[in-house]
Amino acid sequence: MKIGVFAGTITGIVGFRLDMMKAFIARGHEVVAVSGFEKPHLRDVLDAGGIRFIGIDIDRKSVNPLKEFSLIRELKSILNAEKFDAVIAFTPKMATYTAIAAKFSGIKKRVAVFTGLGFAFTSEKFFEKLAKLPFRFIYGLGMHCATDVLFQNPDDMHIAESLGMSNAAKDKLMNGSGVNLEKFPYSDAPRGEISFVFVGRLTKHKGVREFIYAVKKIKARHPNVRFVMIGSVDNNPASIGKDEFEKIKSGGEIECTGFVSDVAKYVSQCSVAVLPSYREGCPRSMLEAMSIGRALILADSVGTRVPINLTDEGRRQQSQGEPVMIGENGFLVRPRDGDALAEAMERFIENPELVSAMGKRSREIAEEKFDVDKVNAFLLSIIE
């Protein structure tokens, strides 16, 4: 079988889909990767794995109808030339456009993986909802053109079905993109003073401001607690600015690493991983932290909450709208609530035995649910 794997960037192809493509090849399938070509040196990684690569001209942030139509035409041209038996595409834009182009190219198996629907589907503000209607239409068209539609959290699947964009007959839930348990081996949390690490882009929607607020609040009571912030400033309007980043970095309360290639090294040096994001598909950075054996603090928001297994008491707290909810492997906190985040941090500080117990449970859940080999086997069962 000849399988086309489509994504927005070669960074995403190599960083998130390489294990999957190797699993396809191990089953005897031919694999061709199609994506943007923003980092040409990564092509060597694909070549070494026996994966042919086709670069495309894609602007991931574009909403220009002419550019978008041109991209669909380019995809259709590739599909007609390659004559794939099956295609699988990741991220909303590529999942949508690939499914549309593949249907008109006569490809029988068309798998669309929506790694997150984004804020277009959650905003309650009238004018924002109105402005996003075209996106809902085009995503819905893509879902209807796909033979299988995969979601990484149940909330996104429910939203798509309730809006009539997709239907239960073709929808399936997957456990994120999975995590390579060998690449991210378990290690005991460091002894001594508890430390917290934030992993994510430094934008408002990742909850970075709530993290900074919570740090200041905790530092006032526990000055020796260590905080690490992994992530870089980008050109996103919601990102903190370079001046603010340098001010935070020089302030000494938070160790700011900027972009790092070996995130696992920094996470393994901390006690608890934190992501108070407003919305995710399924946060891969937190799956990696689980594999390493770290307890978590996550926002109780769409997708972000997925890695936490709530206890019965935690589910009761969630139903009652309490700000902090206890899980088997960490805490969920009310979204956009810096005080709730600080309270969850305080619980680890006051009960340090939770770090080890919840961290070990994180690793168990990663093995049970998020093992990349299990996720890839699931995808193969759909494609084959």
HUHU-V536115 format. One record per residue. RES is the residue in one small letter. OMEGA is omega in radians with two decimals (999 if undefined). Layout:
res:RES omega:OMEGA
res:RES omega:OMEGA
This chain:
res:m omega:3.10
res:k omega:-3.02
res:i omega:3.03
res:g omega:3.12
res:v omega:-3.03
res:f omega:3.07
res:a omega:-3.07
res:g omega:-3.05
res:t omega:3.04
res:i omega:3.05
res:t omega:3.11
res:g omega:3.11
res:i omega:-3.09
res:v omega:-3.06
res:g omega:-3.00
res:f omega:-2.99
res:r omega:-3.04
res:l omega:3.11
res:d omega:3.14
res:m omega:-3.12
res:m omega:3.08
res:k omega:3.09
res:a omega:3.09
res:f omega:-3.13
res:i omega:3.13
res:a omega:3.10
res:r omega:3.09
res:g omega:-3.13
res:h omega:2.99
res:e omega:-3.08
res:v omega:3.05
res:v omega:3.13
res:a omega:-3.13
res:v omega:-3.13
res:s omega:2.96
res:g omega:-2.99
res:f omega:-3.00
res:e omega:3.12
res:k omega:-3.03
res:p omega:-3.09
res:h omega:-3.13
res:l omega:3.10
res:r omega:3.13
res:d omega:3.12
res:v omega:3.13
res:l omega:3.12
res:d omega:-3.13
res:a omega:3.13
res:g omega:-3.13
res:g omega:-3.10
res:i omega:3.09
res:r omega:-3.06
res:f omega:3.04
res:i omega:3.12
res:g omega:3.12
res:i omega:3.12
res:d omega:-3.09
res:i omega:3.01
res:d omega:-2.99
res:r omega:-3.09
res:k omega:-3.08
res:s omega:2.98
res:v omega:3.12
res:n omega:-3.08
res:p omega:-3.14
res:l omega:3.10
res:k omega:-3.11
res:e omega:3.11
res:f omega:3.10
res:s omega:3.12
res:l omega:3.12
res:i omega:3.09
res:r omega:3.12
res:e omega:3.11
res:l omega:-3.14
res:k omega:3.11
res:s omega:3.11
res:i omega:-3.11
res:l omega:3.12
res:n omega:-3.10
res:a omega:-3.03
res:e omega:3.14
res:k omega:3.12
res:f omega:2.97
res:d omega:-3.13
res:a omega:3.03
res:v omega:3.03
res:i omega:-3.03
res:a omega:-3.05
res:f omega:-3.08
res:t omega:-3.02
res:p omega:-3.09
res:k omega:-3.09
res:m omega:3.09
res:a omega:-3.11
res:t omega:-3.04
res:y omega:3.13
res:t omega:3.13
res:a omega:3.13
res:i omega:-3.12
res:a omega:-3.11
res:a omega:3.13
res:k omega:-3.13
res:f omega:3.07
res:s omega:3.06
res:g omega:3.12
res:i omega:-2.99
res:k omega:-3.08
res:k omega:-3.05
res:r omega:-3.06
res:v omega:3.14
res:a omega:-3.12
res:v omega:3.12
res:f omega:-3.07
res:t omega:3.11
res:g omega:-3.13
res:l omega:3.13
res:g omega:-3.02
res:f omega:3.09
res:a omega:-3.04
res:f omega:-3.11
res:t omega:-3.09
res:s omega:3.12
res:e omega:-3.13
res:k omega:-2.99
res:f omega:-3.06
res:f omega:3.08
res:e omega:3.10
res:k omega:-3.13
res:l omega:-3.12
res:a omega:-3.07
res:k omega:-3.11
res:l omega:3.11
res:p omega:3.13
res:f omega:3.11
res:r omega:3.13
res:f omega:-3.06
res:i omega:3.07
res:y omega:3.12
res:g omega:3.09
res:l omega:3.11
res:g omega:3.13
res:m omega:3.13
res:h omega:3.12
res:c omega:-3.13
res:a omega:3.02
res:t omega:3.13
res:d omega:3.12
res:v omega:-3.08
res:l omega:3.10
res:f omega:-3.11
res:q omega:3.02
res:n omega:-3.06
res:p omega:-3.14
res:d omega:3.12
res:d omega:3.14
res:m omega:3.13
res:h omega:3.14
res:i omega:-3.13
res:a omega:-3.13
res:e omega:-3.11
res:s omega:3.11
res:l omega:3.13
res:g omega:-3.14
res:m omega:-3.14
res:s omega:3.14
res:n omega:-3.02
res:a omega:-3.09
res:a omega:-3.11
res:k omega:-3.09
res:d omega:3.10
res:k omega:3.13
res:l omega:3.10
res:m omega:-3.09
res:n omega:-3.14
res:g omega:3.09
res:s omega:-3.13
res:g omega:3.12
res:v omega:3.12
res:n omega:-3.03
res:l omega:3.11
res:e omega:3.13
res:k omega:3.14
res:f omega:-3.05
res:p omega:3.13
res:y omega:2.98
res:s omega:3.09
res:d omega:3.07
res:a omega:-3.13
res:p omega:3.11
res:r omega:3.12
res:g omega:-3.08
res:e omega:-3.12
res:i omega:3.13
res:s omega:-3.10
res:f omega:-3.14
res:v omega:3.04
res:f omega:3.13
res:v omega:3.11
res:g omega:3.04
res:r omega:-3.03
res:l omega:-3.13
res:t omega:3.13
res:k omega:-3.02
res:h omega:3.05
res:k omega:3.12
res:g omega:-3.08
res:v omega:-3.14
res:r omega:3.06
res:e omega:3.11
res:f omega:-3.14
res:i omega:3.11
res:y omega:-3.12
res:a omega:3.12
res:v omega:-3.14
res:k omega:-3.12
res:k omega:3.14
res:i omega:-3.12
res:k omega:3.13
res:a omega:-3.11
res:r omega:-3.08
res:h omega:-3.02
res:p omega:-3.09
res:n omega:3.11
res:v omega:-3.06
res:r omega:3.10
res:f omega:3.13
res:v omega:3.13
res:m omega:-3.12
res:i omega:-3.14
res:g omega:-3.09
res:s omega:3.06
res:v omega:3.06
res:d omega:-3.07
res:n omega:3.06
res:n omega:-3.14
res:p omega:-3.13
res:a omega:-3.12
res:s omega:2.99
res:i omega:-3.09
res:g omega:-3.13
res:k omega:3.13
res:d omega:3.13
res:e omega:3.11
res:f omega:-3.14
res:e omega:3.10
res:k omega:3.10
res:i omega:-3.11
res:k omega:-3.12
res:s omega:-3.12
res:g omega:3.05
res:g omega:-3.14
res:e omega:-3.11
res:i omega:3.02
res:e omega:-3.09
res:c omega:-3.07
res:t omega:-2.93
res:g omega:3.11
res:f omega:3.04
res:v omega:-3.14
res:s omega:-3.11
res:d omega:-3.11
res:v omega:-3.08
res:a omega:-3.13
res:k omega:-3.11
res:y omega:3.13
res:v omega:-3.11
res:s omega:3.14
res:q omega:-3.12
res:c omega:-3.05
res:s omega:-2.99
res:v omega:3.08
res:a omega:-3.01
res:v omega:3.01
res:l omega:3.13
res:p omega:-3.04
res:s omega:-3.13
res:y omega:-3.11
res:r omega:3.08
res:e omega:2.89
res:g omega:2.94
res:c omega:-2.94
res:p omega:-3.09
res:r omega:-3.13
res:s omega:-3.14
res:m omega:3.03
res:l omega:3.09
res:e omega:3.10
res:a omega:3.09
res:m omega:3.14
res:s omega:3.12
res:i omega:3.10
res:g omega:-3.13
res:r omega:3.00
res:a omega:-3.04
res:l omega:2.84
res:i omega:-3.08
res:l omega:3.04
res:a omega:3.08
res:d omega:-3.10
res:s omega:-3.10
res:v omega:3.08
res:g omega:-3.11
res:t omega:-3.06
res:r omega:-2.98
res:v omega:-3.06
res:p omega:-3.12
res:i omega:2.97
res:n omega:3.14
res:l omega:2.99
res:t omega:3.07
res:d omega:3.11
res:e omega:3.11
res:g omega:3.10
res:r omega:3.08
res:r omega:3.12
res:q omega:3.12
res:q omega:-3.13
res:s omega:-3.14
res:q omega:3.12
res:g omega:3.13
res:e omega:-3.03
res:p omega:-3.13
res:v omega:-3.09
res:m omega:-3.06
res:i omega:3.09
res:g omega:3.10
res:e omega:-3.04
res:n omega:3.10
res:g omega:-3.11
res:f omega:2.87
res:l omega:3.11
res:v omega:3.12
res:r omega:-3.13
res:p omega:3.07
res:r omega:-3.06
res:d omega:-3.13
res:g omega:3.13
res:d omega:3.10
res:a omega:3.11
res:l omega:3.11
res:a omega:3.13
res:e omega:3.12
res:a omega:3.08
res:m omega:-3.13
res:e omega:-3.12
res:r omega:3.07
res:f omega:-3.13
res:i omega:-3.11
res:e omega:-3.13
res:n omega:-3.03
res:p omega:3.11
res:e omega:3.12
res:l omega:-3.10
res:v omega:-3.12
res:s omega:-3.07
res:a omega:-3.13
res:m omega:3.11
res:g omega:3.10
res:k omega:3.11
res:r omega:3.06
res:s omega:-3.14
res:r omega:3.13
res:e omega:-3.14
res:i omega:3.09
res:a omega:3.14
res:e omega:-3.08
res:e omega:-2.87
res:k omega:-2.94
res:f omega:3.10
res:d omega:-3.06
res:v omega:3.12
res:d omega:3.11
res:k omega:3.11
res:v omega:3.14
res:n omega:3.08
res:a omega:3.09
res:f omega:3.13
res:l omega:3.09
res:l omega:3.13
res:s omega:3.11
res:i omega:-3.06
res:i omega:-3.08
res:e omega:999
